[in-house]
Amino acid sequence: MDSSLFDYHLPTARIAQEPAAQRDASRLMVVDRKTRQITHTTFAQIGDHLPANCALLSQ
Protein backbone atom coordinates (compact mmCIF):
# COMPACT_ATOMS: atom_id res chain seq x y z
CA MET A 1 0.00 0.00 0.00
CA ASP A 2 1.24 3.47 -0.83
CA SER A 3 1.68 5.33 2.47
CA SER A 4 1.20 8.65 0.67
CA LEU A 5 -2.54 7.80 0.61
CA PHE A 6 -2.53 8.76 4.30
CA ASP A 7 -1.00 12.22 3.78
CA TYR A 8 -3.29 15.13 4.53
CA HIS A 9 -3.09 18.70 5.77
CA LEU A 10 -3.85 19.17 9.47
CA PRO A 11 -3.78 22.76 10.70
CA THR A 12 -1.56 23.23 13.75
CA ALA A 13 -4.48 24.76 15.64
CA ARG A 14 -6.32 21.40 15.38
CA ILE A 15 -3.54 19.43 17.11
CA ALA A 16 -4.02 18.94 20.85
CA GLN A 17 -1.26 20.60 22.84
CA GLU A 18 -2.13 18.87 26.12
CA PRO A 19 -4.37 16.01 27.19
CA ALA A 20 -7.98 16.51 28.25
CA ALA A 21 -8.40 17.19 31.98
CA GLN A 22 -10.40 13.97 32.24
CA ARG A 23 -8.64 11.46 29.98
CA ASP A 24 -11.81 9.49 29.22
CA ALA A 25 -13.39 12.74 28.01
CA SER A 26 -11.02 12.75 25.03
CA ARG A 27 -12.82 12.95 21.70
CA LEU A 28 -13.26 9.74 19.71
CA MET A 29 -14.28 9.37 16.09
CA VAL A 30 -15.83 6.00 15.21
CA VAL A 31 -16.18 4.83 11.60
CA ASP A 32 -18.60 1.99 10.80
CA ARG A 33 -16.82 0.16 7.99
CA LYS A 34 -20.01 -1.40 6.62
CA THR A 35 -22.13 1.74 6.41
CA ARG A 36 -19.27 4.27 6.35
CA GLN A 37 -21.18 6.21 8.99
CA ILE A 38 -19.04 8.46 11.20
CA THR A 39 -19.95 8.98 14.85
CA HIS A 40 -18.31 11.45 17.22
CA THR A 41 -18.24 10.45 20.88
CA THR A 42 -15.82 10.27 23.80
CA PHE A 43 -13.28 7.64 24.78
CA ALA A 44 -15.44 6.80 27.81
CA GLN A 45 -17.91 5.22 25.33
CA ILE A 46 -15.33 3.08 23.49
CA GLY A 47 -16.84 -0.12 24.90
CA ASP A 48 -20.04 0.61 23.00
CA HIS A 49 -18.09 0.29 19.74
CA LEU A 50 -16.00 -2.84 20.40
CA PRO A 51 -17.06 -6.44 19.69
CA ALA A 52 -18.38 -8.46 22.64
CA ASN A 53 -15.36 -10.78 22.61
CA CYS A 54 -12.84 -7.91 22.64
CA ALA A 55 -10.59 -7.10 25.60
CA LEU A 56 -9.30 -3.61 26.24
CA LEU A 57 -6.40 -3.52 28.68
CA SER A 58 -5.04 -0.49 30.50
CA GLN A 59 -1.61 -0.04 31.97
HTML snippet that shows the backbone in 3Dmol.js (N, CA, C, O; Angstrom):
<script src="https://3Dmol.org/build/3Dmol-min.js"></script>
<div id="view" style="width:600px;height:400px;position:relative"></div>
<script>
const pdb = `
ATOM      1  N   MET A   1       0.850  -1.172   0.000  1.00  0.00           N
ATOM      2  CA  MET A   1       0.000   0.000   0.000  1.00  0.00           C
ATOM      3  C   MET A   1       0.900   1.240   0.000  1.00  0.00           C
ATOM      4  O   MET A   1       1.935   1.274   0.665  1.00  0.00           O
ATOM      5  N   ASP A   2       0.495   2.217  -0.734  1.00  0.00           N
ATOM      6  CA  ASP A   2       1.237   3.472  -0.834  1.00  0.00           C
ATOM      7  C   ASP A   2       0.926   4.337   0.389  1.00  0.00           C
ATOM      8  O   ASP A   2      -0.204   4.797   0.550  1.00  0.00           O
ATOM      9  N   SER A   3       1.909   4.558   1.240  1.00  0.00           N
ATOM     10  CA  SER A   3       1.682   5.327   2.468  1.00  0.00           C
ATOM     11  C   SER A   3       1.306   6.780   2.190  1.00  0.00           C
ATOM     12  O   SER A   3       0.770   7.452   3.071  1.00  0.00           O
ATOM     13  N   SER A   4       1.576   7.276   0.986  1.00  0.00           N
ATOM     14  CA  SER A   4       1.198   8.654   0.670  1.00  0.00           C
ATOM     15  C   SER A   4      -0.325   8.826   0.634  1.00  0.00           C
ATOM     16  O   SER A   4      -0.816   9.955   0.663  1.00  0.00           O
ATOM     17  N   LEU A   5      -1.075   7.726   0.570  1.00  0.00           N
ATOM     18  CA  LEU A   5      -2.536   7.798   0.612  1.00  0.00           C
ATOM     19  C   LEU A   5      -3.031   8.350   1.952  1.00  0.00           C
ATOM     20  O   LEU A   5      -4.169   8.805   2.068  1.00  0.00           O
ATOM     21  N   PHE A   6      -2.156   8.300   2.961  1.00  0.00           N
ATOM     22  CA  PHE A   6      -2.529   8.756   4.296  1.00  0.00           C
ATOM     23  C   PHE A   6      -2.065  10.183   4.576  1.00  0.00           C
ATOM     24  O   PHE A   6      -2.264  10.684   5.683  1.00  0.00           O
ATOM     25  N   ASP A   7      -1.461  10.838   3.614  1.00  0.00           N
ATOM     26  CA  ASP A   7      -1.003  12.217   3.783  1.00  0.00           C
ATOM     27  C   ASP A   7      -2.188  13.177   3.671  1.00  0.00           C
ATOM     28  O   ASP A   7      -3.008  13.065   2.760  1.00  0.00           O
ATOM     29  N   TYR A   8      -2.261  14.096   4.587  1.00  0.00           N
ATOM     30  CA  TYR A   8      -3.290  15.127   4.529  1.00  0.00           C
ATOM     31  C   TYR A   8      -2.825  16.338   5.329  1.00  0.00           C
ATOM     32  O   TYR A   8      -1.932  16.232   6.170  1.00  0.00           O
ATOM     33  N   HIS A   9      -3.431  17.475   5.063  1.00  0.00           N
ATOM     34  CA  HIS A   9      -3.094  18.704   5.768  1.00  0.00           C
ATOM     35  C   HIS A   9      -3.885  18.762   7.068  1.00  0.00           C
ATOM     36  O   HIS A   9      -5.105  18.601   7.062  1.00  0.00           O
ATOM     37  N   LEU A  10      -3.199  18.989   8.173  1.00  0.00           N
ATOM     38  CA  LEU A  10      -3.849  19.173   9.472  1.00  0.00           C
ATOM     39  C   LEU A  10      -3.345  20.481  10.057  1.00  0.00           C
ATOM     40  O   LEU A  10      -2.172  20.588  10.417  1.00  0.00           O
ATOM     41  N   PRO A  11      -4.212  21.472  10.155  1.00  0.00           N
ATOM     42  CA  PRO A  11      -3.782  22.763  10.696  1.00  0.00           C
ATOM     43  C   PRO A  11      -3.246  22.607  12.121  1.00  0.00           C
ATOM     44  O   PRO A  11      -3.804  21.853  12.919  1.00  0.00           O
ATOM     45  N   THR A  12      -2.187  23.306  12.430  1.00  0.00           N
ATOM     46  CA  THR A  12      -1.558  23.231  13.748  1.00  0.00           C
ATOM     47  C   THR A  12      -2.560  23.513  14.860  1.00  0.00           C
ATOM     48  O   THR A  12      -2.477  22.912  15.932  1.00  0.00           O
ATOM     49  N   ALA A  13      -3.495  24.410  14.622  1.00  0.00           N
ATOM     50  CA  ALA A  13      -4.485  24.763  15.641  1.00  0.00           C
ATOM     51  C   ALA A  13      -5.402  23.589  15.992  1.00  0.00           C
ATOM     52  O   ALA A  13      -6.065  23.618  17.029  1.00  0.00           O
ATOM     53  N   ARG A  14      -5.450  22.556  15.144  1.00  0.00           N
ATOM     54  CA  ARG A  14      -6.321  21.399  15.378  1.00  0.00           C
ATOM     55  C   ARG A  14      -5.596  20.262  16.110  1.00  0.00           C
ATOM     56  O   ARG A  14      -6.195  19.221  16.380  1.00  0.00           O
ATOM     57  N   ILE A  15      -4.322  20.456  16.429  1.00  0.00           N
ATOM     58  CA  ILE A  15      -3.537  19.427  17.107  1.00  0.00           C
ATOM     59  C   ILE A  15      -3.533  19.722  18.600  1.00  0.00           C
ATOM     60  O   ILE A  15      -3.144  20.811  19.021  1.00  0.00           O
ATOM     61  N   ALA A  16      -3.965  18.751  19.399  1.00  0.00           N
ATOM     62  CA  ALA A  16      -4.021  18.940  20.847  1.00  0.00           C
ATOM     63  C   ALA A  16      -2.624  19.228  21.392  1.00  0.00           C
ATOM     64  O   ALA A  16      -1.656  18.556  21.035  1.00  0.00           O
ATOM     65  N   GLN A  17      -2.535  20.221  22.250  1.00  0.00           N
ATOM     66  CA  GLN A  17      -1.258  20.596  22.844  1.00  0.00           C
ATOM     67  C   GLN A  17      -1.077  19.985  24.224  1.00  0.00           C
ATOM     68  O   GLN A  17       0.038  19.927  24.743  1.00  0.00           O
ATOM     69  N   GLU A  18      -2.175  19.531  24.817  1.00  0.00           N
ATOM     70  CA  GLU A  18      -2.127  18.870  26.123  1.00  0.00           C
ATOM     71  C   GLU A  18      -3.336  17.951  26.229  1.00  0.00           C
ATOM     72  O   GLU A  18      -4.338  18.160  25.546  1.00  0.00           O
ATOM     73  N   PRO A  19      -3.247  16.947  27.072  1.00  0.00           N
ATOM     74  CA  PRO A  19      -4.372  16.009  27.188  1.00  0.00           C
ATOM     75  C   PRO A  19      -5.595  16.657  27.839  1.00  0.00           C
ATOM     76  O   PRO A  19      -5.485  17.674  28.523  1.00  0.00           O
ATOM     77  N   ALA A  20      -6.745  16.054  27.615  1.00  0.00           N
ATOM     78  CA  ALA A  20      -7.977  16.515  28.254  1.00  0.00           C
ATOM     79  C   ALA A  20      -7.832  16.367  29.770  1.00  0.00           C
ATOM     80  O   ALA A  20      -7.145  15.463  30.243  1.00  0.00           O
ATOM     81  N   ALA A  21      -8.472  17.246  30.523  1.00  0.00           N
ATOM     82  CA  ALA A  21      -8.397  17.191  31.985  1.00  0.00           C
ATOM     83  C   ALA A  21      -8.855  15.822  32.485  1.00  0.00           C
ATOM     84  O   ALA A  21      -8.212  15.228  33.351  1.00  0.00           O
ATOM     85  N   GLN A  22      -9.950  15.331  31.949  1.00  0.00           N
ATOM     86  CA  GLN A  22     -10.405  13.971  32.236  1.00  0.00           C
ATOM     87  C   GLN A  22     -10.058  13.146  31.004  1.00  0.00           C
ATOM     88  O   GLN A  22     -10.623  13.369  29.933  1.00  0.00           O
ATOM     89  N   ARG A  23      -9.137  12.198  31.141  1.00  0.00           N
ATOM     90  CA  ARG A  23      -8.644  11.456  29.981  1.00  0.00           C
ATOM     91  C   ARG A  23      -9.758  10.748  29.220  1.00  0.00           C
ATOM     92  O   ARG A  23      -9.722  10.698  27.991  1.00  0.00           O
ATOM     93  N   ASP A  24     -10.749  10.198  29.927  1.00  0.00           N
ATOM     94  CA  ASP A  24     -11.814   9.488  29.218  1.00  0.00           C
ATOM     95  C   ASP A  24     -12.781  10.450  28.532  1.00  0.00           C
ATOM     96  O   ASP A  24     -13.706  10.010  27.849  1.00  0.00           O
ATOM     97  N   ALA A  25     -12.581  11.743  28.702  1.00  0.00           N
ATOM     98  CA  ALA A  25     -13.390  12.745  28.009  1.00  0.00           C
ATOM     99  C   ALA A  25     -12.784  13.103  26.654  1.00  0.00           C
ATOM    100  O   ALA A  25     -13.337  13.924  25.921  1.00  0.00           O
ATOM    101  N   SER A  26     -11.650  12.489  26.322  1.00  0.00           N
ATOM    102  CA  SER A  26     -11.016  12.746  25.026  1.00  0.00           C
ATOM    103  C   SER A  26     -11.982  12.395  23.910  1.00  0.00           C
ATOM    104  O   SER A  26     -12.761  11.448  24.016  1.00  0.00           O
ATOM    105  N   ARG A  27     -11.918  13.173  22.837  1.00  0.00           N
ATOM    106  CA  ARG A  27     -12.821  12.946  21.705  1.00  0.00           C
ATOM    107  C   ARG A  27     -12.439  11.667  20.971  1.00  0.00           C
ATOM    108  O   ARG A  27     -11.265  11.302  20.898  1.00  0.00           O
ATOM    109  N   LEU A  28     -13.445  10.998  20.431  1.00  0.00           N
ATOM    110  CA  LEU A  28     -13.261   9.740  19.711  1.00  0.00           C
ATOM    111  C   LEU A  28     -14.132   9.754  18.466  1.00  0.00           C
ATOM    112  O   LEU A  28     -15.335  10.002  18.544  1.00  0.00           O
ATOM    113  N   MET A  29     -13.527   9.490  17.328  1.00  0.00           N
ATOM    114  CA  MET A  29     -14.283   9.375  16.087  1.00  0.00           C
ATOM    115  C   MET A  29     -14.380   7.886  15.751  1.00  0.00           C
ATOM    116  O   MET A  29     -13.366   7.190  15.710  1.00  0.00           O
ATOM    117  N   VAL A  30     -15.585   7.407  15.513  1.00  0.00           N
ATOM    118  CA  VAL A  30     -15.825   6.002  15.208  1.00  0.00           C
ATOM    119  C   VAL A  30     -16.347   5.910  13.779  1.00  0.00           C
ATOM    120  O   VAL A  30     -17.280   6.623  13.408  1.00  0.00           O
ATOM    121  N   VAL A  31     -15.744   5.029  12.973  1.00  0.00           N
ATOM    122  CA  VAL A  31     -16.178   4.825  11.599  1.00  0.00           C
ATOM    123  C   VAL A  31     -16.725   3.410  11.461  1.00  0.00           C
ATOM    124  O   VAL A  31     -16.008   2.439  11.704  1.00  0.00           O
ATOM    125  N   ASP A  32     -17.996   3.290  11.071  1.00  0.00           N
ATOM    126  CA  ASP A  32     -18.599   1.985  10.797  1.00  0.00           C
ATOM    127  C   ASP A  32     -18.164   1.586   9.389  1.00  0.00           C
ATOM    128  O   ASP A  32     -18.548   2.227   8.410  1.00  0.00           O
ATOM    129  N   ARG A  33     -17.376   0.543   9.291  1.00  0.00           N
ATOM    130  CA  ARG A  33     -16.821   0.155   7.990  1.00  0.00           C
ATOM    131  C   ARG A  33     -17.882  -0.334   7.006  1.00  0.00           C
ATOM    132  O   ARG A  33     -17.716  -0.195   5.794  1.00  0.00           O
ATOM    133  N   LYS A  34     -18.958  -0.897   7.516  1.00  0.00           N
ATOM    134  CA  LYS A  34     -20.008  -1.401   6.619  1.00  0.00           C
ATOM    135  C   LYS A  34     -20.830  -0.270   6.028  1.00  0.00           C
ATOM    136  O   LYS A  34     -21.075  -0.240   4.822  1.00  0.00           O
ATOM    137  N   THR A  35     -21.256   0.658   6.872  1.00  0.00           N
ATOM    138  CA  THR A  35     -22.133   1.738   6.413  1.00  0.00           C
ATOM    139  C   THR A  35     -21.374   3.026   6.092  1.00  0.00           C
ATOM    140  O   THR A  35     -21.923   3.949   5.491  1.00  0.00           O
ATOM    141  N   ARG A  36     -20.120   3.072   6.496  1.00  0.00           N
ATOM    142  CA  ARG A  36     -19.270   4.266   6.350  1.00  0.00           C
ATOM    143  C   ARG A  36     -19.817   5.456   7.141  1.00  0.00           C
ATOM    144  O   ARG A  36     -19.500   6.609   6.848  1.00  0.00           O
ATOM    145  N   GLN A  37     -20.635   5.162   8.136  1.00  0.00           N
ATOM    146  CA  GLN A  37     -21.182   6.210   8.991  1.00  0.00           C
ATOM    147  C   GLN A  37     -20.124   6.621  10.013  1.00  0.00           C
ATOM    148  O   GLN A  37     -19.437   5.773  10.582  1.00  0.00           O
ATOM    149  N   ILE A  38     -20.001   7.918  10.238  1.00  0.00           N
ATOM    150  CA  ILE A  38     -19.045   8.463  11.197  1.00  0.00           C
ATOM    151  C   ILE A  38     -19.815   8.965  12.410  1.00  0.00           C
ATOM    152  O   ILE A  38     -20.797   9.696  12.282  1.00  0.00           O
ATOM    153  N   THR A  39     -19.352   8.561  13.591  1.00  0.00           N
ATOM    154  CA  THR A  39     -19.950   8.979  14.850  1.00  0.00           C
ATOM    155  C   THR A  39     -18.880   9.650  15.691  1.00  0.00           C
ATOM    156  O   THR A  39     -17.754   9.159  15.776  1.00  0.00           O
ATOM    157  N   HIS A  40     -19.224  10.771  16.314  1.00  0.00           N
ATOM    158  CA  HIS A  40     -18.308  11.453  17.220  1.00  0.00           C
ATOM    159  C   HIS A  40     -18.793  11.222  18.640  1.00  0.00           C
ATOM    160  O   HIS A  40     -19.960  11.457  18.951  1.00  0.00           O
ATOM    161  N   THR A  41     -17.897  10.761  19.498  1.00  0.00           N
ATOM    162  CA  THR A  41     -18.243  10.448  20.876  1.00  0.00           C
ATOM    163  C   THR A  41     -17.020  10.718  21.745  1.00  0.00           C
ATOM    164  O   THR A  41     -16.124  11.457  21.339  1.00  0.00           O
ATOM    165  N   THR A  42     -16.976  10.130  22.927  1.00  0.00           N
ATOM    166  CA  THR A  42     -15.816  10.269  23.801  1.00  0.00           C
ATOM    167  C   THR A  42     -15.218   8.896  24.086  1.00  0.00           C
ATOM    168  O   THR A  42     -15.879   7.870  23.925  1.00  0.00           O
ATOM    169  N   PHE A  43     -13.963   8.893  24.511  1.00  0.00           N
ATOM    170  CA  PHE A  43     -13.285   7.638  24.776  1.00  0.00           C
ATOM    171  C   PHE A  43     -13.986   6.830  25.873  1.00  0.00           C
ATOM    172  O   PHE A  43     -13.874   5.604  25.904  1.00  0.00           O
ATOM    173  N   ALA A  44     -14.695   7.497  26.756  1.00  0.00           N
ATOM    174  CA  ALA A  44     -15.436   6.796  27.810  1.00  0.00           C
ATOM    175  C   ALA A  44     -16.458   5.821  27.220  1.00  0.00           C
ATOM    176  O   ALA A  44     -16.832   4.850  27.879  1.00  0.00           O
ATOM    177  N   GLN A  45     -16.916   6.067  25.986  1.00  0.00           N
ATOM    178  CA  GLN A  45     -17.909   5.221  25.330  1.00  0.00           C
ATOM    179  C   GLN A  45     -17.276   4.178  24.402  1.00  0.00           C
ATOM    180  O   GLN A  45     -18.000   3.549  23.629  1.00  0.00           O
ATOM    181  N   ILE A  46     -15.981   3.975  24.448  1.00  0.00           N
ATOM    182  CA  ILE A  46     -15.332   3.080  23.489  1.00  0.00           C
ATOM    183  C   ILE A  46     -15.884   1.654  23.572  1.00  0.00           C
ATOM    184  O   ILE A  46     -15.937   0.955  22.560  1.00  0.00           O
ATOM    185  N   GLY A  47     -16.285   1.227  24.740  1.00  0.00           N
ATOM    186  CA  GLY A  47     -16.842  -0.119  24.902  1.00  0.00           C
ATOM    187  C   GLY A  47     -18.104  -0.345  24.093  1.00  0.00           C
ATOM    188  O   GLY A  47     -18.415  -1.481  23.734  1.00  0.00           O
ATOM    189  N   ASP A  48     -18.828   0.709  23.804  1.00  0.00           N
ATOM    190  CA  ASP A  48     -20.042   0.606  22.996  1.00  0.00           C
ATOM    191  C   ASP A  48     -19.734   0.284  21.536  1.00  0.00           C
ATOM    192  O   ASP A  48     -20.627  -0.099  20.781  1.00  0.00           O
ATOM    193  N   HIS A  49     -18.475   0.440  21.141  1.00  0.00           N
ATOM    194  CA  HIS A  49     -18.093   0.287  19.741  1.00  0.00           C
ATOM    195  C   HIS A  49     -17.155  -0.888  19.500  1.00  0.00           C
ATOM    196  O   HIS A  49     -16.680  -1.079  18.381  1.00  0.00           O
ATOM    197  N   LEU A  50     -16.884  -1.675  20.535  1.00  0.00           N
ATOM    198  CA  LEU A  50     -15.997  -2.842  20.401  1.00  0.00           C
ATOM    199  C   LEU A  50     -16.828  -4.125  20.386  1.00  0.00           C
ATOM    200  O   LEU A  50     -17.898  -4.177  20.992  1.00  0.00           O
ATOM    201  N   PRO A  51     -16.343  -5.158  19.698  1.00  0.00           N
ATOM    202  CA  PRO A  51     -17.064  -6.437  19.689  1.00  0.00           C
ATOM    203  C   PRO A  51     -17.147  -7.032  21.091  1.00  0.00           C
ATOM    204  O   PRO A  51     -16.310  -6.746  21.947  1.00  0.00           O
ATOM    205  N   ALA A  52     -18.150  -7.850  21.314  1.00  0.00           N
ATOM    206  CA  ALA A  52     -18.378  -8.458  22.644  1.00  0.00           C
ATOM    207  C   ALA A  52     -17.186  -9.280  23.125  1.00  0.00           C
ATOM    208  O   ALA A  52     -16.921  -9.334  24.326  1.00  0.00           O
ATOM    209  N   ASN A  53     -16.467  -9.916  22.211  1.00  0.00           N
ATOM    210  CA  ASN A  53     -15.355 -10.777  22.615  1.00  0.00           C
ATOM    211  C   ASN A  53     -14.009 -10.043  22.663  1.00  0.00           C
ATOM    212  O   ASN A  53     -12.954 -10.677  22.694  1.00  0.00           O
ATOM    213  N   CYS A  54     -14.049  -8.726  22.668  1.00  0.00           N
ATOM    214  CA  CYS A  54     -12.840  -7.912  22.637  1.00  0.00           C
ATOM    215  C   CYS A  54     -12.423  -7.543  24.070  1.00  0.00           C
ATOM    216  O   CYS A  54     -13.268  -7.285  24.927  1.00  0.00           O
ATOM    217  N   ALA A  55     -11.115  -7.522  24.308  1.00  0.00           N
ATOM    218  CA  ALA A  55     -10.595  -7.099  25.597  1.00  0.00           C
ATOM    219  C   ALA A  55      -9.784  -5.823  25.420  1.00  0.00           C
ATOM    220  O   ALA A  55      -8.944  -5.729  24.526  1.00  0.00           O
ATOM    221  N   LEU A  56     -10.038  -4.861  26.264  1.00  0.00           N
ATOM    222  CA  LEU A  56      -9.301  -3.613  26.245  1.00  0.00           C
ATOM    223  C   LEU A  56      -8.542  -3.523  27.566  1.00  0.00           C
ATOM    224  O   LEU A  56      -9.144  -3.460  28.638  1.00  0.00           O
ATOM    225  N   LEU A  57      -7.230  -3.516  27.474  1.00  0.00           N
ATOM    226  CA  LEU A  57      -6.397  -3.522  28.685  1.00  0.00           C
ATOM    227  C   LEU A  57      -5.814  -2.145  28.912  1.00  0.00           C
ATOM    228  O   LEU A  57      -5.485  -1.438  27.960  1.00  0.00           O
ATOM    229  N   SER A  58      -5.686  -1.764  30.162  1.00  0.00           N
ATOM    230  CA  SER A  58      -5.036  -0.491  30.500  1.00  0.00           C
ATOM    231  C   SER A  58      -3.766  -0.797  31.274  1.00  0.00           C
ATOM    232  O   SER A  58      -3.605  -1.872  31.851  1.00  0.00           O
ATOM    233  N   GLN A  59      -2.887   0.164  31.268  1.00  0.00           N
ATOM    234  CA  GLN A  59      -1.612  -0.038  31.973  1.00  0.00           C
ATOM    235  C   GLN A  59      -1.682   0.485  33.371  1.00  0.00           C
ATOM    236  O   GLN A  59      -0.702   0.401  34.112  1.00  0.00           O
TER     237      GLN A  59
END
`;
const viewer = $3Dmol.createViewer("view");
viewer.addModel(pdb, "pdb");
viewer.setStyle({}, {cartoon: {color: "spectrum"}});
viewer.zoomTo();
viewer.render();
</script>
